[in-house]
């Protein structure tokens, strides 16, 4: 790995460390459930419509399906990371607001141990919470309105360790063990227009830890000369996560711009548990020297999601089962071209339709998007740069809801080295 690669590696590690601690969403819909769920990891997959259980090659790491690790070249070592940036427009029937953020995507590594056994490990985002809402609420018992401010932050991450075994040149199986961790914080204040009533503040903090497993299978066969068909399947088990919920309620008064706490009427720490639903994903692909076609389907039974506090189920978010369809096309004019670099570039386009787990006012919110991207190989240094853009929308302005329109950018890089082999020439 030359000096330029080391510079890029250090920059990405530095930026990843910073952005991992930042709020990675501004969506008011992150108020519900576990927040806004991460839809894809790499720029390659994002450009092909999103998470792709059947996407695999020797120059990328796909934690969505651990069976794909078997596609790594012998004695190779892969390091992959990326940054995400997005611009959002939130719109109601009579208001509009723009927001933007930049955040870390992932850090992962992968390498084969021997001819049949491959491992991968990394840190991935799972969900994020980040919103700030101010609105007026009418209280009948006061015969007056109340100024309410609601905010949230936090999210879940997962560290995974996975392995794949090649059972046959056409068949691989794999498993990921993922440790989920993080905290979700949701706060609310109510300011009364009455000096005889103290204002009220509440803090709801839930810290979550636990382990889940994802198993995968990949079947890839040559159907004619240099033309391949692949089928993939992954399954994430239903699991219980440990949680600890902290509830703090206070009354306060405003003195100028300062908040003065008057009394604490609630301070409770209680053990809780979260029932995570099972998820199944499947996909198929056709590939040749120049063309790659992928199609994917996934579903997760979010109606089985539960928050158990002292053994009692709390289902205040009314989540629904989610379904996602995605697909994409990748075209490479001539990957081995010597004189015209543009022929080596991988051109990608895709799309996604997602029925999310959010069900608000009898509307199950959908998210649709179109995706584009480029894969830029640098063969001399075995470095691969990938860009993707996603244009989409989520939600609706009907029934007093919010429509979210967004543009997402992902810049990813994969460094590919040689494992346990010394280079004779630099």
N, C-alpha and C positions, 0 to 999 in steps of 0.2 A: 504494500500500500504506500503510495508516494506522499510527499508532503502536503499536496493539495487535498488529498483525501483525509489526511489527519486534521487539517484545518476545518473542513466541512464537518467531520465527525465531532470535533470539539464544540463547534458552533451549535450543532443540533442538540448535543447533550446539554449545553448551557441553556438554550432556549427552551428545551423540553422541561428542564428542572423548574424554570421560572413559570412557564405557562401551565404546568400541571396543577399549580396551586391557584390559578386564576379561575374566575367564573367563566364557564364555557358556553353559556346560553343566556339569552335575554328573553326567552319565551314565557309569557304568562301561563302557558299550558304546562310548564314544568312544575306548577303548583301541585299537580295531581300524581298519584301513584308514586313511583320511584323517580319521577322527573322525566326529562327528555332522554329517550333511549338512543344510544349510539347506533347508527345504521350501518356503517362500514368502517373498515380499518385503513386499508391502503388506498393510495391514489389510483392504482390500477383497477381495483374492484369498484371504487366510486365512479370511475369513468364508464364502467360497463353496467351502470344502473344500480349499483349498491352492493350489499353483501352478496357474495357469490360462493356458494358451497362447492361448486364444481370448478372453480378457477385454480389452475395450478401450472407452474413451470419451474425450471431450475433456478430462476433468478428472482423469485418472490416467496414470501412467507404468508400463508393463509391460515390463521388460527381458527377461522370459521369451520374448517374441516381438518382435523389432525391427520387424517389419512393422506392428505396432499403433501405432507413432509417427505414422503418417499420419492418425490420428483427431484430432490436436490441432487446435484452432481456428486460423484464420489470425491471424497477428500476436500469438499468445498466448505466454506464457512460464510454464512450470510448475517449481515447486520442491517436492520431496517428501521427507519423512523420517518416521521412526517409531521408537518404543521398544517393546521386547519385555520382558515379565516372565513368569516361570513358577514354578510350584510343583510339586515332584516327590515322589512316594513310591516308594521302592525296596524291594522285598519279595522275600525268599526263602521257603523252606518253613517257616522258624522265626524269621526276623528281619525288622525293618522299620525304615526310616530316611527322614526327610523332609529335603528340600533346596529352596532357592529361589535365583533369580538374576534380575537385570535387566540388559539389554544393548541396545546400539545395533542397529538393524535396517539402515538404509541412508540414503544421501543421494543424490538424483538430480535432474537437471534435464532439460528438454526444450523444444524450440521449433521451429517451422517456419522454414526459410530462405526458401522461396517456395511457390508453390501446389502443387508436386509433391515437394519435397525437405524432409525433416524430420530433425533430429538429436537425440540424447539422450546423456547421459553421467552417470556416477555411481560410487559406491563401495558394493559389496555384500558381505555375508558369503557364504562358500562352505562352510566346515566349521569345527568347533570341537572342541577336546580339553580335557577337564577332569574328572579323577577322582582319587580317593585311596582305595586299598584296603589293608586290613590283614588278614592271614590267617596261619594256621599251615600249614606244609608239612613232610611227613615225609621225611627223607632216610635211605634204607636203609643207605648206607655208614656213617652215623653212629649208626644205630639210635636216632635221636633226632629231635625236631621242630625246625624252624627258623622264627623269626618273620620274615615277609616283609612289606615295605611297598612298594606300587607306586603311583606317581602320574604324572600327565600334565597338560600344559598347552599352550596355543597354538592354532593353527588357520590356515586359509587365508582370504584375502580376495581380491576381484577388483575391479579398476577397469575399467569398460567404456566404450567409445566406439562408438555405433551410429548408423545412419542408415536411413531408409526412403524408398522412392520409390513414388509412386502412379502405377501404369501405366494405371489406368482408375478411374472412380468406384467400381467394385466390387472392384478388385484392387490390392493393395499387396505389395511385397516389401521385405525389409530384411536387414541384417547387423550383428552386434555383434562387435567385436574386444575380447577380455577379457585383461587382464594379471593373472595369478594370482601371489600372493606370500604368504609367511608362513613360519612354522616350527612344527614338531611336536616337542615335548620329552616323552620318556618315561623315567622314572627308577625304579630299583628298589634296595632295600637288603635284605640278608639278615643277621639277627642270630642267631648260633649260641649255643646254651646250653652252650658249652664254652670255657673260658678259654684253651685251647691253640690255638684256631683264631681267626684274625682275621675279623671281620665283613667283608662285601663290599658295595660300592656300585657301581652302573653307571648311566651317563647316555648316552642315545641321543637326539641332537638332529639333526633333518633340516630344512634350510632349502631352500625350494622357490620357483622362479620360472619363468614361462613364459607363452606366449600361446595362447589357444584362440579359435575362431570359432564363432559361432552364426548360422545363416541362418534366415529365417522367411518365411512367406507368409500372407496374410490375404485371404479372399474374403468379401464382405458384400453381400447383395442384398436388395432389397425384394420380398417374396413377395405382399404385398397392402398396402393402405393402412396406413401406420405399423406394419407388421409386417415383421421382418427375420430372415433366416437367415444365419449366418456359419459359415465353416469355416476352421480355422487349422492350420498345420503348422510345426514348427521342428526344426532338426537341428543338433546340436553335434558337430563333427568329433572323431575320435580324434587325440590329439596327444601329443608327448613334452615333458615338463617337465624343466628342469634342476634338479638337487638336489645338495646337499653334506651329507654325513653325518659327524657327529662322534661318536666313541665314546670314552668315558672310563671306565676301570675302576680302582677303588681298594680297598685294604683299610683298615679303620679299627678303632678301639677306642673304647668309651664310657667316659669318665671323668666320673662323676656324670651330669649332663645334657649334657655337652659331647662333641662328636664329634671325635676326633683322628685325622687321616689318617696311616697308617703307610707305605703304599707305593702307587705308581701302576703297575699291571701292564699297563694298556692306555691308549694315547693316540693315536688314529688319526683322521685327517681324510681322507676319500676321496670322490672324485667319484661321483655317482650320477645316475640318471635315473628318471623315473616315467612310465609309459605310461598316459595317461588314456583311458578307453573312450569310444566314441561314444554319443550319447544322442538319442533321437527322441521328440517329443511331438506330440500331435494333439488337436484338440478341436472341438466344434461348439456353437452357441448359437442360441437363439431369443429375440428381444426385441420388445417393443412399448412403448407409452407407460408402462405400469405394471409390466410383467413382464419379467424376464430369467431364462432357463434356460441353464445351462452344464454341459457334460460334457467330461471330459478323460481322456486316457490317455498315459502316458509309460513308457519303458523305457530302461535303460542296461546295457550289456554289461560288468558289473564282473568277469566271469570273465576278461576280457582285461586287467585291471589288472595291472601289474607294477612292482616296484621292482628296478631294475637297479643293482647295485653292481659297478663295474669290469667292466661288460659281462655279469655273471652275474645271472640272474633269481632273486629271492628271493620266494617266494609262501607266506609263513608264515601269512597271515590267511585264506586259502581263501575269498575273496569270491565271491558268486553274483550272477547277473544280477538287477537290481531291476525291479519292475513296480509302477506306481501308478495307481489309478483314483480319480477325484475328481469331484465335481459339486456344484451348488448352485442355489438359487433366490433371486432378489432381487425384492422387491415395493415399489413406490412408489405410495401412494394417489393423490397429485396433486402433482407436482413444482412446478407453477405456482400452488398455492394461496396466497391472500393473507392470510387471517385465521387459519388453523389450521396452525401449524407442524408438528404431528405428521404431517400429510398429506405434507409435503415429505421426511420422513425415509425413507431407504432401509433396508428391513428385509431381513436376509440370513440364510440358513441353508444348511448344506451338510454334506458328509461325505467321508471319505477312507479308502481301504484301500491299504496299501503293503506289498509284500513287499520288505523291506530287503535291502541287499547283505551282511548279516551271516549267516554260517552257522556256528553253534556247536554242537558235539556232535550233528551231523546234524540240527539244527533251523535252518531258515531263518526268522529272526525276522520277524514281521509287526507292523505298526503300524496301528491303526484309531482314528478320531476322529470326533466330531461337532463342528460349528462353528456359531457364531452371531455376528451383528454388526449394527452400525448405521452408516449414513452420514448425517452431519449437515452439510448445506450452510449457509453463511452468504452469501447472494447479494450483500448490499450490499458486502462486502469481497472477494468472490470467493475465499473460503477454504472448504476442505472438511476436516472432521474425520471420522475413521473409527475405530471400535472393533471389535474382534473377540475372541471367547473360543473356546478349543478345549479339549475334554475328550477325553482318549484314553489308550490304553495301548500298551505295546510289550514284546515278549518274553514269557517264561513262567517259572514256578517249577519246571517239570519238568526233569529231568536236571541238577539242581544249578545252574540258571540263575537269573537275576534278572528279575522282572517290574517294569516301570516304568510307573507311572500318573502322569498329568500334567494340569495346567491351565495353558494359555498365554493371556496377555493381550497384545494389540497395540493401541497407540494411535498413529495416524498422522495427519499433517496435510499438506495440499497447498495451497500458495499459488499463485494464478493471477493473473498480471499481463499487461500489454499490452506487446508488444515493439515498440520504435521508434515509439511513438505517445504524444504528450503528452496528459494529461488536461486538459480545459478547466476542469473543476470538481473540487473536492476534497470 
